[in-house]
Amino acid sequence: MAGEEEVQVVESCFVTPAVDTPSRAIRLSPFDLMLASRGYTPLVHFYRRPETSGDDFFNVSRLKTALGKALVPFYPLAGRLRAGGDGRLEIDCNGKGMLFLVAQSRLTMDDFTDFKPSSKQRRLFVPHVSDSDGLLWATQVTFLKCGGVVLGSAIHHAAMDGSVVFHFFRTWSAFSRNGDRAMVNLPYHDRSRLCARDPPVVHPDALSIFSPKINLTPQPGPVVNVVVSFTLAKDQLSTLKRISGGDGVSTFSAMSAHLWQCMCLARQLPPDATTQLMFSANIRRIMRPPLPGGYFGNAIINLSVGDKAYAIASRELSYIARRIQDIHRRVNDDLVHSAIDYLELAKRDDERPAIGNLPVTDIRVVSWLGMPSYDADFSWGRPLAMFHAEPNRGGFVHLIDSPQGDGSVRIIMSIEAAILSELKRLLYAKLNNKLYSKF
């Protein structure tokens, strides 16, 4: 791949809301503060230019106009993160606008045929911003030599989770396609439902499954991590769900159980070692009453389930999947409020970004399954691919639906290079030995 000099920014501006929007401060919830230290999430969308697109493919003026309209309901994205009077982070809804960059490149779509994260992709296609800028979202439209486009976004996790991100992409692209005739679902900006209680109360059962902190360790010297991408086809997923317990098992539980077992075996963990699977649950429909549709903010709770390595390596997948689903079922309104109160008491907003990888006993699965990941059609077609722009830490796994809409699922992992061959073998061993991996 060519160096950074192959991408040149030719325009930089701030796009502001199309009309005046509320000027106020939005106090971040404990769930927001828990994620604030993670900084910006870098995403990339790749678009191939259709033969019938004409000369207005990804017309910059049209994108800016649509963005200005989308920033009216999503007005916090035009604001800035700042410390409030008590030092707590908040969103200053000041209407200063979203950073919008336009770039040109001599690269082509053929330089990215594997469509998996790399640190160079973030440097090339995602705006270079830092926490000190206070921006909530910055975007870059890069025109490739072949006519294709890469849309890169830097999105601050303190302000929103994946549900909000995809909601905004759908809104922005709808205004680009349909102008003022666009039908959009409005976001909901009141975060008071996720404030701590007075006084805070932490249920004793909460910390048995709530995982308030991701423990990362420094990278050992000789260990080299690689980013790999696998695909499980629809029929393979059906087989996996059947051997994981049948119709009552979710795709997420079946895949997580399988990946957890494969990683334990490939890593050859000591039988008596304790291993953990970490994942998140969306609490929007769990709370009572449920959060209003379009809740703008972080509404995810981090969960974990642990066991001895020998149990995960040797038991049937149905046992492991059942363990995962049992954790999901234990999450209720009271546990959510206990987690909020715990985070408020722990004052987790002053943490510095953690560095390193997960312990080799653990994995963390981040699921975008069922999300409208590819609905960002700005009127020139859906993206060819969408993914996290840079490699995640060792032990992290992303699950995302296939852009083809064929029922398959992509698995993007950052793992130890030494176990790659064995992990690949184990991953497909129970699925008719049909290899669908892509490197």
C-alpha positions in Angstrom: 0.0 0.0 0.0 1.3 3.5 -0.8 2.3 5.9 2.0 0.4 8.7 3.6 1.6 11.1 0.9 -0.8 9.3 -1.4 -3.7 11.0 0.3 -3.9 14.8 0.2 -6.5 16.8 2.0 -7.8 19.5 -0.4 -10.6 21.0 1.7 -11.3 21.5 5.4 -14.3 23.2 7.0 -16.9 22.9 9.7 -20.5 22.1 8.7 -23.0 23.6 11.1 -26.7 22.8 11.6 -28.9 24.1 8.9 -31.0 26.1 11.4 -30.5 27.3 14.9 -30.4 24.5 17.5 -30.7 24.4 21.3 -27.7 25.9 23.2 -27.3 23.9 26.4 -25.0 21.5 28.2 -25.7 17.8 28.2 -24.3 16.0 31.3 -22.7 12.7 30.5 -24.0 9.6 32.3 -21.8 7.1 34.2 -22.0 4.8 31.1 -20.7 7.6 28.9 -17.9 8.4 31.3 -17.0 4.7 31.5 -16.2 4.9 27.8 -14.8 8.4 27.6 -11.1 7.2 28.0 -11.4 5.1 24.8 -11.4 8.3 22.8 -12.3 8.1 19.1 -13.6 5.1 17.3 -12.3 5.1 13.7 -14.7 3.8 11.0 -14.4 3.5 7.2 -17.0 2.9 4.5 -15.8 1.9 1.1 -18.0 2.8 -2.0 -17.4 1.6 -5.5 -18.5 4.1 -8.2 -21.5 2.8 -10.2 -21.1 3.0 -14.0 -24.4 5.0 -14.1 -23.4 7.5 -11.4 -22.6 10.4 -13.7 -20.4 13.3 -12.6 -22.0 13.9 -9.2 -20.8 10.8 -7.4 -20.4 11.8 -3.8 -21.0 15.4 -4.7 -19.4 17.3 -1.8 -21.9 20.2 -1.8 -24.8 17.7 -1.6 -23.1 15.9 1.3 -22.6 19.1 3.2 -26.2 20.2 2.7 -27.5 16.9 3.9 -25.1 16.9 6.9 -26.3 20.4 7.9 -29.9 19.1 7.9 -29.0 15.9 9.8 -27.2 18.0 12.5 -30.5 19.8 13.4 -32.0 16.7 15.2 -28.5 15.5 16.1 -27.3 18.9 17.3 -25.0 17.6 20.1 -22.7 16.4 17.3 -22.1 20.0 16.3 -21.0 20.8 19.9 -17.8 20.1 21.9 -16.8 17.9 24.8 -15.7 20.0 27.8 -15.3 19.8 31.6 -18.2 21.3 33.4 -18.1 23.5 36.5 -17.6 20.4 38.7 -14.9 19.0 36.4 -17.3 16.3 35.0 -17.3 15.9 31.2 -20.3 17.3 29.4 -21.4 18.1 25.8 -21.5 21.9 25.2 -24.2 22.2 22.5 -22.8 25.3 20.9 -23.4 24.7 17.2 -19.8 25.1 16.2 -20.1 22.3 13.7 -18.7 19.0 12.6 -15.2 18.9 11.0 -15.6 17.9 7.3 -12.5 17.1 5.2 -12.2 16.3 1.5 -9.2 14.4 0.2 -7.8 13.0 -3.0 -5.8 9.8 -3.4 -3.8 7.9 -6.1 -4.8 4.7 -4.4 -7.5 2.4 -5.9 -10.1 0.0 -4.5 -7.8 -2.8 -5.5 -5.3 -1.8 -2.8 -7.9 -2.8 -0.2 -9.3 -6.1 -1.4 -9.1 -7.8 2.0 -11.2 -5.1 3.7 -9.8 -5.6 7.2 -8.4 -3.1 9.7 -4.9 -1.7 9.5 -3.2 1.2 11.2 -2.4 2.7 7.9 -6.0 2.9 6.9 -6.7 5.1 9.9 -3.8 7.4 9.0 -4.9 7.6 5.4 -8.7 7.9 5.6 -9.8 9.0 9.1 -9.5 12.6 10.3 -6.6 13.2 12.7 -8.2 14.6 15.8 -7.4 14.3 19.6 -9.4 14.6 22.8 -8.1 18.1 23.3 -10.1 19.2 20.2 -13.3 18.4 22.0 -14.9 17.2 18.7 -17.6 14.6 18.9 -17.5 13.5 15.2 -15.1 14.3 12.3 -15.5 13.0 8.8 -13.3 12.7 5.7 -14.4 12.0 2.1 -11.5 10.6 0.1 -11.8 10.2 -3.7 -9.7 7.3 -5.0 -8.0 7.2 -8.4 -10.4 4.5 -9.6 -13.4 6.7 -8.9 -14.3 5.0 -5.7 -14.7 6.8 -2.3 -13.7 6.1 1.2 -15.8 7.8 4.0 -13.7 7.9 7.2 -15.1 8.9 10.5 -13.6 9.6 13.9 -16.4 9.3 16.6 -15.9 10.0 20.3 -17.2 7.1 22.4 -18.0 9.4 25.3 -21.0 10.7 23.4 -22.6 7.6 21.8 -22.6 3.9 21.2 -22.9 1.9 17.9 -26.7 2.3 17.8 -26.4 6.1 17.7 -23.6 5.9 15.2 -25.7 3.9 12.7 -28.8 6.0 13.5 -26.9 9.1 12.4 -25.5 7.5 9.3 -29.0 6.5 8.2 -30.3 10.1 8.9 -27.5 11.8 7.0 -27.7 9.5 4.1 -31.5 9.8 4.0 -31.2 13.6 3.7 -28.7 13.1 0.9 -31.0 10.8 -1.0 -34.3 12.6 -0.5 -33.6 16.1 0.7 -36.4 17.7 2.7 -38.7 14.7 1.9 -36.5 12.4 4.0 -38.3 10.4 6.7 -36.1 10.2 9.8 -36.5 8.9 13.3 -35.6 11.6 15.7 -33.0 11.1 18.4 -33.8 11.4 22.1 -31.4 13.6 24.1 -32.5 13.3 27.7 -29.9 11.3 29.6 -31.5 11.6 33.1 -32.8 8.0 33.0 -29.2 6.9 33.2 -28.1 9.1 36.1 -27.1 7.6 39.5 -29.7 7.3 42.2 -29.6 9.3 45.4 -28.3 7.6 47.4 -26.5 5.1 45.1 -27.3 1.4 45.7 -25.3 -1.4 44.3 -27.0 -4.8 44.4 -24.7 -7.6 45.6 -25.4 -9.7 42.6 -24.5 -6.9 40.1 -20.7 -7.3 40.2 -20.9 -11.1 39.6 -21.7 -10.4 35.9 -21.1 -6.6 35.4 -17.6 -6.0 34.1 -16.8 -2.4 34.9 -13.2 -2.5 33.6 -11.4 -4.2 30.8 -8.1 -5.4 32.2 -5.3 -5.0 29.7 -1.7 -6.1 30.0 1.5 -4.8 28.4 2.5 -6.7 25.2 5.0 -9.4 26.0 8.2 -9.0 24.0 8.1 -12.0 21.6 4.3 -12.1 21.0 3.2 -10.8 17.7 -0.5 -10.1 17.1 -2.1 -10.3 13.6 -5.5 -9.1 12.3 -7.5 -11.9 10.6 -10.8 -12.0 9.0 -13.0 -15.1 8.7 -16.5 -15.6 7.2 -19.1 -18.1 8.4 -21.7 -18.7 5.6 -25.4 -19.0 6.4 -25.4 -22.8 6.3 -22.4 -22.9 8.6 -24.2 -20.6 11.1 -27.2 -22.9 10.9 -25.0 -25.8 11.8 -23.4 -23.9 14.6 -26.7 -22.9 16.1 -28.0 -26.4 15.9 -25.0 -27.9 17.8 -25.2 -25.0 20.3 -28.7 -25.8 21.4 -31.1 -25.2 18.5 -33.7 -22.6 17.9 -33.5 -21.1 21.4 -29.9 -20.0 20.9 -29.0 -16.6 19.4 -26.5 -16.3 16.7 -24.4 -14.2 19.0 -24.4 -16.8 21.8 -23.6 -19.6 19.4 -20.7 -17.8 17.7 -19.3 -16.5 21.0 -19.4 -20.0 22.5 -17.6 -21.4 19.5 -15.0 -18.7 19.4 -14.3 -18.9 23.1 -13.8 -22.7 22.9 -11.6 -22.4 19.8 -9.4 -19.8 21.4 -9.0 -21.9 24.6 -7.9 -24.9 22.6 -5.7 -23.0 20.2 -3.9 -21.2 23.1 -3.5 -24.5 24.9 -4.5 -22.9 28.2 -3.6 -24.8 31.4 -6.7 -26.9 32.4 -7.1 -25.1 35.8 -6.7 -21.6 34.4 -9.6 -19.3 34.7 -10.8 -17.9 31.3 -13.2 -15.1 30.7 -15.5 -14.1 27.8 -16.5 -10.4 27.9 -19.3 -8.8 25.8 -21.8 -6.0 26.0 -25.6 -5.8 26.1 -27.8 -3.1 24.8 -30.0 -1.9 27.7 -32.5 0.2 25.7 -35.2 -2.4 25.9 -34.1 -3.9 29.2 -34.9 -0.9 31.4 -38.3 -0.5 32.8 -39.9 1.4 31.2 -37.7 1.0 28.2 -35.6 3.9 27.0 -37.4 6.0 24.4 -36.6 5.1 20.8 -33.6 6.8 19.4 -31.9 7.3 22.8 -28.7 9.4 22.0 -25.9 8.2 24.3 -24.1 5.1 25.5 -26.7 2.5 26.6 -24.6 -0.6 26.8 -23.5 -2.6 29.9 -20.3 -4.6 29.9 -20.8 -8.2 31.0 -18.5 -11.2 31.6 -18.7 -14.9 32.2 -15.9 -17.0 33.5 -15.0 -20.7 33.8 -12.1 -23.1 34.1 -10.3 -23.6 30.8 -10.9 -27.4 30.8 -14.6 -26.8 31.1 -14.7 -24.5 28.1 -12.3 -26.6 26.1 -14.1 -30.0 26.7 -17.8 -29.3 27.2 -20.4 -29.3 24.5 -21.1 -25.9 22.8 -24.6 -26.1 24.2 -23.2 -25.8 27.7 -21.1 -22.7 26.8 -23.9 -21.0 24.9 -26.3 -21.6 27.8 -23.8 -19.9 30.2 -23.7 -16.9 27.9 -27.4 -16.6 27.5 -27.9 -17.1 31.3 -25.8 -14.0 31.8 -27.9 -12.1 29.3 -31.1 -13.1 31.1 -29.9 -11.9 34.5 -29.6 -8.3 33.2 -32.6 -6.4 34.4 -33.6 -2.9 35.4 -32.2 -3.3 38.9 -28.9 -4.6 37.7 -28.5 -1.7 35.2 -29.1 0.8 38.0 -26.7 -1.0 40.2 -24.1 -0.7 37.5 -24.8 3.0 37.0 -24.5 3.6 40.8 -21.2 1.6 41.0 -19.7 3.6 38.2 -20.8 6.9 39.8 -19.3 5.8 43.1 -16.1 4.7 41.4 -15.6 8.1 39.7 -14.4 6.3 36.6 -14.3 9.5 34.5 -10.7 10.3 35.5 -9.1 7.2 34.0 -6.4 7.4 31.4 -6.7 5.3 28.3 -5.6 1.8 28.9 -2.8 0.2 26.8 -1.9 -3.4 26.1 -3.9 -6.5 25.2 -6.3 -8.7 27.0 -4.7 -11.5 29.1 -4.2 -14.6 26.9 -6.9 -16.4 29.0 -9.6 -13.9 27.8 -11.5 -12.7 24.8 -13.9 -9.8 24.2 -16.6 -10.1 21.6 -18.0 -6.9 20.1 -21.2 -7.5 18.1 -22.7 -5.4 15.4 -25.0 -8.2 14.4 -28.4 -7.0 13.4 -27.4 -3.4 13.2 -28.0 -1.3 10.0 -24.3 -1.2 9.3 -24.6 -0.8 5.6 -27.6 1.6 5.4 -25.4 4.6 4.7 -26.6 4.9 1.1 -26.2 8.6 0.1 -28.0 7.9 -3.2 -25.0 6.3 -4.9 -25.5 2.8 -3.5 -24.7 0.9 -0.2 -21.1 0.6 0.9 -19.0 -2.2 -0.4 -17.6 -2.7 3.0 -17.7 -1.0 6.5 -15.5 -1.8 9.4 -13.3 -0.5 12.3 -10.4 1.2 10.6 -7.5 0.1 12.8 -6.6 -3.1 14.5 -8.1 -3.6 18.0 -6.2 -4.8 21.0 -5.1 -8.5 21.2 -8.0 -10.7 22.2 -10.8 -8.5 20.7 -13.3 -10.0 18.2 -15.8 -8.0 16.0 -18.8 -9.7 14.6 -20.5 -8.0 11.7 -23.1 -9.0 9.1 -22.0 -9.5 5.5 -22.5 -6.5 3.2 -23.9 -8.9 0.6 -27.0 -9.6 2.8 -26.6 -13.3 2.2 -26.9 -14.3 5.9 -23.2 -14.8 6.4 -21.2 -13.1 9.2 -17.7 -11.7 9.2 -15.4 -12.3 12.2 -12.5 -9.8 12.5 -10.0 -10.7 15.2 -6.7 -9.5 16.7 -4.9 -12.6 17.9 -1.4 -14.1 18.5 0.2 -15.0 15.2 1.5 -18.3 16.7 -2.1 -19.7 17.1 -3.5 -18.6 13.7 -3.2 -21.8 11.9 -4.6 -23.9 14.7 -7.4 -21.4 15.3 -8.4 -21.5 11.7 -8.5 -25.3 11.7 -10.6 -25.4 14.9 -13.0 -22.7 13.7 -14.2 -24.8 10.8 -13.6 -28.3 12.2 -17.3 -28.7 13.3 -18.7 -27.0 10.2 -18.1 -29.5 7.4 -14.5 -28.4 7.0 -15.5 -25.9 4.3 -13.0 -23.0 4.4 -14.4 -19.5 3.9 -11.5 -17.6 5.5 -10.0 -14.5 4.0 -6.6 -13.0 4.9 
